[in-house]
Amino acid sequence: MQSSFNASNRRVFMMQVATAAGATVIATQASAQAMLDEKDPQAVGLAYKADATKVDKVKNPKYAAGNNCANCALFQAKAGAVAGGCALFGAKQVAAKGWCSAWAKKG
């Protein structure tokens, strides 16, 4: 009986580990894919727009046509990506076509 009991416990434990690992991967992917909302307090504070062509040039004189997240030093994605991470916004992604007042030319 003891041998059967141990095998059963080990099987249950392994299933629980596999389930927990799968849930962690799904949660990580979901949070990594969350897009930054323009209404997010930090986004508002940095005048983030998901579409740089809609930046208010009067309120943001630093903006210049052609500046966007894709050509910003803080943008963390491969060339050609539609969205990616930004050092300023944690796990939330920004649009490659977006812009914020912290834009810095990619070196």
DSSP file (Angstrom, degrees, kcal/mol; ACC not computed):
  #  RESIDUE AA STRUCTURE BP1 BP2  ACC     N-H-->O    O-->H-N    N-H-->O    O-->H-N    TCO  KAPPA ALPHA  PHI   PSI    X-CA   Y-CA   Z-CA
    1    1 A M     >        0   0    0      0, 0.0     4,-2.4     0, 0.0     5,-0.2   0.000 360.0 360.0 360.0 -41.1    0.0    0.0    0.0
    2    2 A Q  H  >  +     0   0    0      1,-0.2     4,-2.3     2,-0.2     5,-0.2   0.899 360.0  50.5 -57.8 -43.5    2.7    2.5    0.9
    3    3 A S  H  > S+     0   0    0      1,-0.2     4,-2.0     2,-0.2    -1,-0.2   0.896 111.3  47.8 -63.3 -42.2    4.3    2.3   -2.6
    4    4 A S  H  > S+     0   0    0      2,-0.2     4,-2.0     1,-0.2    -1,-0.2   0.884 111.1  51.6 -65.8 -39.7    0.9    2.9   -4.3
    5    5 A F  H  X S+     0   0    0     -4,-2.4     4,-2.4     2,-0.2    -2,-0.2   0.918 110.3  47.9 -64.7 -44.5    0.2    5.8   -2.0
    6    6 A N  H  X S+     0   0    0     -4,-2.3     4,-2.5     2,-0.2    -2,-0.2   0.894 111.1  50.5 -64.4 -41.1    3.6    7.5   -2.7
    7    7 A A  H  X S+     0   0    0     -4,-2.0     4,-2.1     2,-0.2    -1,-0.2   0.895 111.3  49.2 -64.2 -39.8    3.2    7.0   -6.5
    8    8 A S  H  X S+     0   0    0     -4,-2.0     4,-2.4     2,-0.2    -2,-0.2   0.919 112.1  47.4 -66.2 -44.4   -0.3    8.6   -6.3
    9    9 A N  H  X S+     0   0    0     -4,-2.4     4,-2.7     1,-0.2    -2,-0.2   0.902 111.7  50.8 -62.9 -41.3    1.0   11.6   -4.2
   10   10 A R  H  X S+     0   0    0     -4,-2.5     4,-2.5     2,-0.2    -1,-0.2   0.906 110.5  49.4 -64.1 -41.3    3.9   12.1   -6.6
   11   11 A R  H  X S+     0   0    0     -4,-2.1     4,-2.1     2,-0.2    -2,-0.2   0.921 112.2  47.5 -63.6 -45.2    1.5   12.1   -9.6
   12   12 A V  H  X S+     0   0    0     -4,-2.4     4,-2.2     2,-0.2    -2,-0.2   0.921 112.2  50.5 -62.7 -44.1   -0.8   14.6   -8.0
   13   13 A F  H  X S+     0   0    0     -4,-2.7     4,-2.4     1,-0.2    -2,-0.2   0.925 109.8  49.6 -60.2 -45.8    2.2   16.8   -7.1
   14   14 A M  H  X S+     0   0    0     -4,-2.5     4,-2.4     1,-0.2    -1,-0.2   0.877 110.4  50.6 -63.6 -37.9    3.6   16.7  -10.6
   15   15 A M  H  X S+     0   0    0     -4,-2.1     4,-2.3     2,-0.2    -1,-0.2   0.894 110.5  49.7 -66.1 -38.8    0.1   17.7  -12.0
   16   16 A Q  H  X S+     0   0    0     -4,-2.2     4,-2.5     2,-0.2    -2,-0.2   0.900 110.9  49.2 -66.2 -40.5   -0.1   20.6   -9.6
   17   17 A V  H  X S+     0   0    0     -4,-2.4     4,-2.6     2,-0.2    -2,-0.2   0.925 112.0  48.4 -63.7 -44.9    3.4   21.8  -10.6
   18   18 A A  H  X S+     0   0    0     -4,-2.4     4,-2.3     2,-0.2    -2,-0.2   0.904 112.6  48.4 -62.9 -41.8    2.5   21.6  -14.3
   19   19 A T  H  X S+     0   0    0     -4,-2.3     4,-2.3     2,-0.2    -2,-0.2   0.922 112.6  47.8 -64.3 -45.0   -0.8   23.4  -13.8
   20   20 A A  H  X S+     0   0    0     -4,-2.5     4,-2.2     1,-0.2    -2,-0.2   0.905 111.8  50.2 -63.8 -41.6    0.9   26.2  -11.7
   21   21 A A  H  X S+     0   0    0     -4,-2.6     4,-2.1     1,-0.2    -1,-0.2   0.914 111.1  49.1 -63.8 -42.1    3.7   26.6  -14.3
   22   22 A G  H  X S+     0   0    0     -4,-2.3     4,-2.3     1,-0.2    -2,-0.2   0.904 110.7  50.0 -63.6 -41.6    1.1   26.9  -17.1
   23   23 A A  H  X S+     0   0    0     -4,-2.3     4,-2.5     1,-0.2    -1,-0.2   0.883 109.4  51.9 -65.1 -38.1   -0.9   29.5  -15.2
   24   24 A T  H  X S+     0   0    0     -4,-2.2     4,-2.4     2,-0.2    -1,-0.2   0.917 109.6  49.0 -64.3 -43.4    2.3   31.5  -14.6
   25   25 A V  H  X S+     0   0    0     -4,-2.1     4,-2.5     2,-0.2    -2,-0.2   0.926 112.6  47.8 -62.5 -44.9    3.2   31.5  -18.3
   26   26 A I  H  X S+     0   0    0     -4,-2.3     4,-2.3     1,-0.2    -2,-0.2   0.914 112.8  48.3 -63.5 -43.5   -0.3   32.6  -19.3
   27   27 A A  H  X S+     0   0    0     -4,-2.5     4,-2.3     2,-0.2    -1,-0.2   0.895 111.9  49.8 -64.8 -40.0   -0.4   35.4  -16.7
   28   28 A T  H  X S+     0   0    0     -4,-2.4     4,-2.2     2,-0.2    -2,-0.2   0.922 112.0  47.6 -65.1 -43.8    3.1   36.6  -17.7
   29   29 A Q  H  X S+     0   0    0     -4,-2.5     4,-1.3     1,-0.2    -2,-0.2   0.903 111.5  50.9 -64.2 -40.8    2.1   36.6  -21.4
   30   30 A A  H  < S+     0   0    0     -4,-2.3     4,-0.5     1,-0.2    -1,-0.2   0.917 113.4  43.9 -64.7 -43.3   -1.2   38.5  -20.7
   31   31 A S  H >< S+     0   0    0     -4,-2.3     3,-0.8     1,-0.2    -1,-0.2   0.860 111.3  54.2 -72.4 -32.4    0.5   41.2  -18.6
   32   32 A A  H 3< S+     0   0    0     -4,-2.2    -1,-0.2     1,-0.2    -2,-0.2   0.765 109.4  49.6 -69.3 -23.8    3.4   41.5  -21.2
   33   33 A Q  T 3< S+     0   0    0     -4,-1.3    -1,-0.2    -3,-0.2     2,-0.2   0.498  79.7 119.8 -94.1  -4.3    0.8   42.1  -23.9
   34   34 A A    <   -     0   0    0     -3,-0.8    59,-3.2    -4,-0.5     2,-0.3  -0.443  58.8-138.2 -66.0 126.5   -1.2   44.8  -22.0
   35   35 A M  B     -a   93   0A   0     57,-0.2     2,-0.3    -2,-0.2    59,-0.2  -0.608  20.7-106.6 -85.7 145.5   -1.2   48.0  -24.0
   36   36 A L        -     0   0    0     57,-3.2     2,-0.4    -2,-0.3    59,-0.1  -0.538  31.2-136.0 -70.1 130.8   -0.7   51.3  -22.3
   37   37 A D    >   -     0   0    0     -2,-0.3     3,-2.1     1,-0.1     6,-0.3  -0.745   9.5-133.6 -88.8 134.9   -4.0   53.3  -22.2
   38   38 A E  T 3  S+     0   0    0     -2,-0.4    10,-0.1     1,-0.3    -1,-0.1   0.735 107.9  57.7 -58.9 -21.6   -3.6   57.0  -23.0
   39   39 A K  T 3  S+     0   0    0      4,-0.1    -1,-0.3     5,-0.1    -3,-0.0   0.499  75.8 118.4 -89.4  -4.6   -5.8   57.7  -19.9
   40   40 A D  S <> S-     0   0    0     -3,-2.1     4,-2.8     1,-0.1     5,-0.3  -0.402  75.8-121.9 -58.6 135.4   -3.3   55.9  -17.6
   41   41 A P  H  > S+     0   0    0      0, 0.0     4,-2.3     0, 0.0    -1,-0.1   0.860 112.4  47.4 -53.0 -40.3   -2.1   58.5  -15.1
   42   42 A Q  H  > S+     0   0    0      2,-0.2     4,-1.4     1,-0.2     6,-0.2   0.894 111.7  50.8 -69.1 -38.1    1.6   58.0  -16.1
   43   43 A A  H  4>S+     0   0    0     -6,-0.3     5,-2.8    -3,-0.2     3,-0.2   0.917 111.0  48.7 -63.2 -43.4    0.7   58.2  -19.8
   44   44 A V  H ><5S+     0   0    0     -4,-2.8     3,-1.5     1,-0.2    -2,-0.2   0.921 108.4  54.3 -61.7 -44.3   -1.2   61.5  -19.2
   45   45 A G  H 3<5S+     0   0    0     -4,-2.3    -1,-0.2     1,-0.3    -2,-0.2   0.792 114.5  40.3 -61.3 -28.9    1.7   62.9  -17.3
   46   46 A L  T 3<5S-     0   0    0     -4,-1.4    55,-3.2    -3,-0.2    56,-0.3   0.228 111.1-119.1-105.0  13.4    4.0   62.2  -20.2
   47   47 A A  T < 5 -     0   0    0     -3,-1.5    -3,-0.2    53,-0.2     2,-0.1   0.819  45.5-174.8  55.6  35.7    1.5   63.3  -22.9
   48   48 A Y      < -     0   0    0     -5,-2.8     2,-0.4    -6,-0.2    52,-0.2  -0.396  10.3-177.3 -65.9 133.7    1.6   59.8  -24.4
   49   49 A K  B     -D   99   0B   0     50,-2.5    50,-2.1    -2,-0.1     3,-0.1  -0.999  26.8-144.8-128.9 134.4   -0.4   59.3  -27.6
   50   50 A A  S    S+     0   0    0     -2,-0.4     2,-0.5    48,-0.2    47,-0.2   0.719  98.6  46.4 -69.4 -20.6   -0.7   55.9  -29.3
   51   51 A D  S >  S-     0   0    0      1,-0.1     3,-2.4    48,-0.1    47,-0.3  -0.942  74.5-158.2-125.1 107.0   -0.7   57.8  -32.7
   52   52 A A  G >  S+     0   0    0     45,-3.2     3,-1.6    -2,-0.5    46,-0.1   0.746  88.9  68.9 -58.9 -25.0    2.1   60.4  -32.8
   53   53 A T  G 3  S+     0   0    0      1,-0.3    -1,-0.3    44,-0.2    45,-0.1   0.649  95.7  57.3 -69.5 -11.5    0.3   62.3  -35.6
   54   54 A K  G <  S+     0   0    0     -3,-2.4    -1,-0.3     2,-0.1     2,-0.2   0.267  76.1 126.2-101.2  10.6   -2.3   63.2  -33.0
   55   55 A V    <   -     0   0    0     -3,-1.6     2,-0.9     1,-0.1     3,-0.1  -0.502  68.8-119.3 -69.4 133.9    0.1   64.9  -30.6
   56   56 A D     >  -     0   0    0     -2,-0.2     4,-1.7     1,-0.2     7,-0.1  -0.664  25.1-164.0 -75.2 106.7   -0.9   68.5  -29.7
   57   57 A K  T  4 S+     0   0    0     -2,-0.9    -1,-0.2     1,-0.2     6,-0.1   0.727  85.1  56.3 -69.9 -22.5    2.1   70.4  -31.0
   58   58 A V  T  4 S+     0   0    0      1,-0.2    -1,-0.2     2,-0.1    -2,-0.1   0.925 113.9  38.2 -73.1 -45.7    1.1   73.5  -29.0
   59   59 A K  T  4 S+     0   0    0      1,-0.3    -2,-0.2     2,-0.1    -1,-0.2   0.725 126.2  40.3 -75.7 -21.7    1.1   71.7  -25.7
   60   60 A N    ><  +     0   0    0     -4,-1.7     3,-1.9     1,-0.1    -1,-0.3  -0.615  61.7 165.8-128.7  71.5    4.1   69.6  -26.7
   61   61 A P  T 3  S+     0   0    0      0, 0.0    -1,-0.1     0, 0.0    -4,-0.1   0.697  73.2  69.5 -63.2 -17.6    6.6   71.8  -28.6
   62   62 A K  T 3  S+     0   0    0     -3,-0.1     2,-0.1     2,-0.0    -5,-0.1   0.744  78.7 100.8 -69.7 -22.9    9.3   69.1  -28.2
   63   63 A Y    <   -     0   0    0     -3,-1.9     2,-0.4    -7,-0.1    38,-0.0  -0.389  52.3-174.7 -67.0 138.4    7.4   66.9  -30.7
   64   64 A A    >   -     0   0    0     -2,-0.1     3,-2.5     0, 0.0    -2,-0.0  -0.996  36.7 -94.4-132.1 140.1    8.7   66.9  -34.2
   65   65 A A  T 3  S+     0   0    0     -2,-0.4     3,-0.1     1,-0.3   -12,-0.0  -0.224 113.1  30.5 -51.3 135.5    7.1   65.1  -37.2
   66   66 A G  T 3  S+     0   0    0      1,-0.4     2,-0.4    -3,-0.0    -1,-0.3   0.148  87.2 122.1  97.3 -18.9    8.6   61.7  -37.6
   67   67 A N    <   +     0   0    0     -3,-2.5    -1,-0.4   -15,-0.1     2,-0.3  -0.633  33.9 144.6 -75.5 130.9    9.4   61.2  -33.9
   68   68 A N    >   -     0   0    0     -2,-0.4     3,-1.2    -3,-0.1    31,-0.2  -0.960  63.7 -91.2-156.4 172.6    7.7   58.1  -32.6
   69   69 A C  G >  S+     0   0    0     29,-2.5     3,-1.9    26,-0.4     6,-0.3   0.856 117.8  64.3 -58.7 -36.7    8.2   55.3  -30.1
   70   70 A A  G 3  S+     0   0    0     26,-2.4    -1,-0.3     1,-0.3     7,-0.1   0.793 109.3  39.1 -61.0 -28.2    9.8   53.0  -32.7
   71   71 A N  G <  S+     0   0    0     -3,-1.2    35,-1.6    25,-0.3     2,-0.3   0.078  94.9 109.0-110.3  25.3   12.7   55.5  -33.1
   72   72 A C  B X  S-E  105   0C   0     -3,-1.9     3,-1.2    33,-0.2    33,-0.2  -0.788  71.8-131.6 -99.0 143.2   13.0   56.3  -29.4
   73   73 A A  T 3  S+     0   0    0     31,-3.1    32,-0.1    -2,-0.3    -1,-0.1   0.711 106.9  56.7 -63.9 -21.3   15.9   55.1  -27.3
   74   74 A L  T 3  S+     0   0    0     30,-0.3    13,-1.5    28,-0.1     2,-0.3   0.582  80.4 107.0 -88.2 -10.7   13.5   53.9  -24.6
   75   75 A F  E <   -B   86   0A   0     -3,-1.2     2,-0.6    -6,-0.3    11,-0.2  -0.537  53.9-161.1 -75.0 130.0   11.5   51.6  -27.0
   76   76 A Q  E     +B   85   0A   0      9,-3.3     9,-1.5    -2,-0.3     2,-0.3  -0.703  47.6  93.1-117.7  78.1   12.3   47.9  -26.4
   77   77 A A  S    S-     0   0    0     -2,-0.6     7,-0.1     7,-0.2     3,-0.1  -0.977  75.5 -88.2-156.3 163.3   11.2   45.9  -29.4
   78   78 A K    >   -     0   0    0     -2,-0.3     3,-2.0     1,-0.1    -2,-0.0  -0.401  59.9 -82.1 -73.1 154.3   12.7   44.5  -32.6
   79   79 A A  T 3  S+     0   0    0      1,-0.3    -1,-0.1    -2,-0.1     3,-0.1  -0.301 118.3  24.9 -55.0 135.3   12.6   46.7  -35.7
   80   80 A G  T 3  S+     0   0    0      1,-0.3    -1,-0.3    -3,-0.1     2,-0.1   0.357  85.8 142.5  89.5  -4.8    9.3   46.5  -37.4
   81   81 A A    <   -     0   0    0     -3,-2.0    -1,-0.3     1,-0.1     3,-0.1  -0.407  49.6-143.4 -68.3 145.2    7.3   45.6  -34.3
   82   82 A V  S    S+     0   0    0      1,-0.2    14,-3.0    -3,-0.1    15,-0.5   0.779  82.9   3.8 -78.1 -29.1    3.8   47.2  -34.0
   83   83 A A  E     + C   0  95A   0     12,-0.3     2,-0.3    13,-0.1    12,-0.2  -0.959  69.6 162.9-150.2 163.3    4.2   47.5  -30.2
   84   84 A G  E     - C   0  94A   0     10,-2.0    10,-3.1    -2,-0.3    -7,-0.2  -0.979  39.3 -67.0-169.4 177.9    6.8   47.0  -27.6
   85   85 A G  E     -BC  76  93A   0     -9,-1.5    -9,-3.3    -2,-0.3     2,-0.4  -0.296  35.8-154.1 -75.0 161.8    8.0   47.7  -24.1
   86   86 A C  E >   -B   75   0A   0      6,-0.6     3,-1.1     4,-0.5     4,-0.3  -0.998  21.2-131.9-138.0 135.3    9.1   51.0  -22.8
   87   87 A A  T 3  S+     0   0    0    -13,-1.5     3,-0.3    -2,-0.4   -12,-0.1   0.737 107.5  52.3 -57.1 -22.9   11.5   51.6  -20.0
   88   88 A L  T 3  S+     0   0    0      1,-0.2    -1,-0.2   -14,-0.1    -3,-0.0   0.720 107.4  47.8 -87.3 -22.3    9.1   54.2  -18.6
   89   89 A F  S X  S-     0   0    0     -3,-1.1     3,-1.8     1,-0.3    -1,-0.2   0.130  87.5-145.7-114.2  21.5    5.9   52.1  -18.5
   90   90 A G  T 3  S-     0   0    0     -3,-0.3    -4,-0.5    -4,-0.3    -1,-0.3  -0.255  74.0  -5.8  59.2-130.0    6.8   48.8  -16.9
   91   91 A A  T 3  S+     0   0    0     -6,-0.1    -1,-0.3     2,-0.1   -57,-0.2   0.546 110.5 100.1 -79.3  -7.9    5.0   45.8  -18.2
   92   92 A K    <   -     0   0    0     -3,-1.8    -6,-0.6    -6,-0.1     2,-0.3  -0.557  68.3-132.7 -82.4 144.3    2.7   47.7  -20.5
   93   93 A Q  E     -aC  35  85A   0    -59,-3.2   -57,-3.2    -2,-0.2     2,-0.3  -0.653  12.4-148.5 -94.5 151.8    3.4   48.0  -24.2
   94   94 A V  E     - C   0  84A   0    -10,-3.1   -10,-2.0    -2,-0.3     2,-0.2  -0.846  27.5-100.7-114.2 154.7    3.4   51.2  -26.2
   95   95 A A  E >   - C   0  83A   0     -2,-0.3     3,-2.0   -12,-0.2   -26,-0.4  -0.535  21.7-133.7 -73.4 137.4    2.5   51.5  -29.9
   96   96 A A  T 3  S+     0   0    0    -14,-3.0   -26,-2.4     1,-0.3   -25,-0.3   0.825 111.1  51.9 -58.9 -30.8    5.5   51.8  -32.2
   97   97 A K  T 3  S+     0   0    0    -15,-0.5   -45,-3.2   -47,-0.2    -1,-0.3   0.397  96.5 100.1 -85.9   2.9    3.6   54.7  -33.9
   98   98 A G    <   -     0   0    0     -3,-2.0   -29,-2.5   -47,-0.3     2,-0.3  -0.100  53.2-161.6 -81.2-178.3    3.1   56.4  -30.5
   99   99 A W  B     -D   49   0B   0    -50,-2.1   -50,-2.5   -31,-0.2     2,-0.3  -0.972   8.3-176.4-160.0 149.1    5.0   59.3  -28.8
  100  100 A C    >   -     0   0    0     -2,-0.3     3,-1.8   -52,-0.2   -53,-0.2  -0.945  43.9-101.3-143.4 168.4    5.5   60.8  -25.3
  101  101 A S  T 3  S+     0   0    0    -55,-3.2   -54,-0.1    -2,-0.3   -55,-0.0   0.570 116.0  65.4 -69.2  -8.6    7.3   63.8  -24.0
  102  102 A A  T 3  S+     0   0    0    -56,-0.3    -1,-0.3     2,-0.1   -28,-0.1   0.320  72.0 143.0 -92.8   8.1   10.2   61.6  -22.8
  103  103 A W    <   -     0   0    0     -3,-1.8     2,-0.4   -31,-0.1   -31,-0.1  -0.203  27.0-175.9 -52.1 132.9   11.1   60.7  -26.4
  104  104 A A        -     0   0    0      0, 0.0   -31,-3.1     0, 0.0   -30,-0.3  -1.000  32.4-102.4-135.8 133.5   14.9   60.5  -26.9
  105  105 A K  B     -E   72   0C   0     -2,-0.4     2,-0.3   -33,-0.2   -33,-0.2  -0.266  37.7-115.5 -58.6 131.9   16.6   59.9  -30.2
  106  106 A K              0   0    0    -35,-1.6    -1,-0.1     1,-0.1   -34,-0.0  -0.531 360.0 360.0 -69.5 129.5   17.8   56.3  -30.7
  107  107 A G              0   0    0     -2,-0.3    -1,-0.1    -3,-0.1    -2,-0.1   0.443 360.0 360.0 -80.4 360.0   21.6   56.4  -30.9
